């Protein structure tokens, strides 16, 4: 059974947040850390396969991912699924449910995850008294829209091979920015069904496409997921320029 466990005990206090170790993230001021310490109510631990947020639900909380992998998705009535994006450390989730009163997508854990839990009813205080943090939330929302634009471009206009190459290059660069890449290689806990549901392809077409990438030594499939081997090959196939190198905010 997939489970979640919420704890008010803080293993990761805001002034010692492990995300601060990565130069990819902007630093918070002492005043902002003091507010975030009050804003945070605890931590959530989720097993792989847990649905962290459910489409249509009205959650009382926001979450920042501290560790692990997840994905955002929507489903049709017959069960068909479209994966919208992948969730990595530093990502803020649940904002849509806070502002629109209910979630328009679901979020599932791909691996064990640890998330910081924030009380939604304190969000107004953030906008009222901490304009720089409010700007950060706006930036995060805009960035999510930008990533969805790129995914829509893939589904609409890129070839199947270009779509797959872009997806893995994108995931690789995001994971690299939060210290997940080791020896320039990355293990991603995906199945080929996850890839098919992201790219909008059949599982058969997805399998054939991934074999082409494997033949170019860009990646290989193992029992526990996919290992990304050659970032440059993926960038070349996809024609994507990569993520900007400037530091980004997080909450």
Secondary structure, DSSP 8 states (H G I E B T S, - for coil): ---EEEESS-SS-GGG-GGGGSTTB----HHHHHHHHHHEEEEEEE-TT-EEE-TT---SEEEEEEES-EEEEEE-TTS-EEEEEEE-TT-EESHHHHHHSS-SSEEEESS-EEEEEEEGGGHHHHHHH-HHHHHHHHHHHHHHHHHHHHHHHHHHHS-HHHHHHHHHHHHHHHHHTTT--BTTBEEE---HHHHHHHHT--HHHHHHHHHHHHHTTSEEEETTEEEE--HHHHHHHHT------S-B---
